[in-house]
Amino acid sequence: MKIGFIGLGNMASAMIGGILKKELYSAEDIIGSDKSEDSVQKAAKIFGIHTTTDNLEVAQAADVLILAVKPQFFPEVIAEIKGAVREETLIISIAPGKTMEWIMEHFGRELKLVRCMPNTPALVGEGCTGFCCYKLVSEEEQAQAAAILGSFGRAYQVPENLLDTVVGISGSSPAYVFMFIEAMADAAVADGMPRTQAYKFAAQSVYGAAKMVLETNTHPGVLKDAVCSPGGTTIAAVAKLEEKGLRDAVISAQRCCVAKSKDMGK
């Protein structure tokens, strides 16, 4: 079984690292291509996989082909490889905005196609990936895709009409969280804490809070209420966040992100 990557950027590297760490496949089973000679050499050195600058070589060899290039390069890459991809090849696309219909239209035929949206925490093995499968993908192949996508975090299958929503809530959301951490640290610095220490306090608090939601299966509102003692410091802070419109800002930003994702697919 050969796993092929077209594109060897950060997300592909995160996926390859996860696959190897979970021992789903060996380095000998993975082949990757990139137009950048530096990216090709870096991937070969770090992971010990076979690399090339020839996309066709990867497309011809792969039993599972992962399209890990930016959306704007999809038409060019598909035009290059579409004649080399076999009927039985399972294709996984990570491009936001490019629907399964769009991808198959450019290939000129139906495919065993999985469309997914990972996020950058995959780089540290804590990714959150939403994925959907075309009707030609068997249950065994769906499980195979889930294992690959879950090797660098958590993977959840959703209908395709929710994949743009996945872009908003997980694909792009690390940026919102980074801004929140930065703002928390800025406040701590204003109150006298060294910046390096402030980032550690803020980041660990966000990480711990997220872990509580995932591991306790408790509603976030209940967890929030548990921290808010009557007349205490936390409820004072929560009241100020409500006054400043935190919820509205997050909801508006996320829905704007989803609208942009949908627009990219036109």
N, C-alpha and C positions, 0 to 999 in steps of 0.2 A: 504494500500500500504506500503510494507516494503522495505526500502533501506538498503542494506547490504554492508559492507566494509570488504574485506579481506586485512589486512594490515592497521595499525593505526599510520603510521609515519607522517612526516610533511605535505606531500601533502594531505593525507586523512584527517588530522586535518583541513587543510585549506578548503577543500571541505565541511566537516561537519559543520564547523563554518559558511560558506557562506550559506549553505542550511538552517540552523537554523535562521540566521540573516534575510534572505529574507522570512522566514516563509513558505518555500515551503513544508516542512514536519516538524512534531514535533519531539522532542527527543524520544518519545515513538515509532515513526515509524522507527527509525534507530537502526541497530544492527551492531556491528563490532567485528572482531577477529584479534588477533595478537599472535604470539608465545611468545612475550615478556610480562611477567606478569606486568612489570612496565608500558608498553605502554597501556595495557588493563585498568589498574587502573587509569592512567592519563586521558584517554579518558572518562571514566565513571565519574570521578570527575569534569572535565571541562565542558563536554557537557550534562551529565545526561542521556546518551544513555545506552542501554543494551550492555555489552561487554562479550567476552568469549575468551578462547584460542583454541576453537574448530572451525576450518574452515568449517567443515561439517554442523554444526548448522546454520551458516550464509548462506551457499549455499542453504540449504533446506528451510530457512525462507524467503529469499529475492525475491521480485518481480523485483527489479532492483539490480543487483549485480556488485559492482565496485571492480575490481582487482587492488589493490594499493600496490602490492609488487614489489620488484626490478626484472628486467628481468631475472636474473640468477636463480630466484626461481620459475619462471613460470612453467617449466616442472613438478616440484615437487608438486606445488599447484594444477595444473590442474589435474594431475593424482589422487590426493586425492579427488577432489570435482566433477569430471566430471559425475559420476553416480548420483549425488544428484541434479544437476541443471535441472530444468524443461524446457520443450520446449518453454513455454511462457515467460520465464525469459529474461529480457533485460540485457545484459552484457556490461559493460563499462570497457575497458582496458586502463590504463595510461602508459603502458610499451613502451619505445622507442625501435624501431627496430623489434618488434614482430608484423608481419603483420597479417591481418585478416585470410589469408590462413593458416599461421603457427598456429595460435591459434585454428582454427577449426579443423585442422589436428590433433592436440593434444587432443582435445575434442572428435574427432572421428565422428563429425557430423556438419551439418550446425547450425548456431546459430543466434539469434537476437543480433547482435554484433555491438557495437560502439567502435571505436578505437580513442583515443585522446592523445594530448600532451599538458598538462598544464605547467606552469612555476612557479618559486618560489614566484614572487610577489602576487600570490594567497594568500600567508600568511597574506598579508595586504589588501586583497580585491581588488587588482589591477592586477589580473592575465590576461594572454592572452592565450587562449586555441584554438587550431585547432582540429577539429574532423571530422571523416568520418563514414558513416553508411553502413552496409551490406544490401543487397537487401531485406532481410526478415524484416527489421525494418520499421514499418509503419510510415506514416507522423505524426501521433499523438505521436508515440514513439520518432521520431526525435525531435519533439518540446519539449518533456519531457526531453530528453538528453540535448538539448540546454539550457533549463531552469536550469537544475542542474549545467551544466558547466559554465553558465553565472552568477551563484549566487556568484561567488568569483572573478569577473572581466568581461572580454569580451570573447565571444566564437564565432568562425567563422567556418562554415562547408566548407571543402575542399575535393577534390578527394584524395583517398588514396595515389596516386603516388606523392602527394605534402607534405605528412606528415613528411617525412624526412627533407624536406625543412623547415617545421614548427619547427622542432627540432633546426635547425641552426638559424633561425631568431627570435624565441621567447623562445623555450625551454631552450637553453643554453645561449642565448644572455645576460641575466642579469649579467653573469660573465664578459662579455666584458665591460658592462656599469659600473660595480663596479670598474673595472680596470681604466676606463677613469676618474671616479670620484676621485679615489685614486690619479691618476697622476695630476689632476687639483689641488687637495688639497696639494700635495707635492710641486707643483710650488708656491702656495700661502704661504706655510710654509717657503720656501726658500726666499720669499720676505718679511717675517716678521710676517705673520698672525698666530695666535695660531691654532694648528691642529684641535681642536674641532670646532672652528668657521669656519675653512676652509672647513671641511666636510659638514657643513650646507649650506654654500654658494654654493659649487659645486653641492650637491645633489638637492637643490632647483632649481638651474639653469637648470639642466638636466630635472627635473620633469616639470618645467614650459615650457621648449622648446618642450617637448613631448606633453604636453597638447595643445600647440598652433597648432601643426600638426593635432592632433585629432579633435580639436574643430573648426578650421578655414577651414579645408579641402584645405589648400593651399599647393602647392608643397614645399617640404623642401628647394629646391634650391632658390625659391622666398623669403622664410623667411630668408634664409641665406644672400641673396643679400640685403635685407632690413636693416640688421645690419651693412653691410660693407660700411661705408662712404668713399668717395674718399680720398685717402691719410691718412686714419684713422688707429686706433689701431687694429680693428677687421680684416681688410683685410691683415694687416701685419702678424697677427697670422694665418689666413687661408693660406696665401702663405707659411708659414713655415710648416704647417701641410701637404700641398701638396708636398712640397720639401721632407719631411720625409716619404712620402708614406702612409699616414693614410688610404686613400680609398683602396689601394691595400692590406694593412695589414688586414683590416676588411673583405674584400671580400675573401681573401685567407683563413683566419681563419674560416669564416663561411662555406665556401665550404668544408674545411677539416672536420668540424663538421658534415656536412651532409653525407659525404663519410663514416665517422665512424659509423653514425647511420644506414646507409644501410648495412654496414659490420656486424653490430650486429644482423641483421635479417637473416643472412645466417646459 
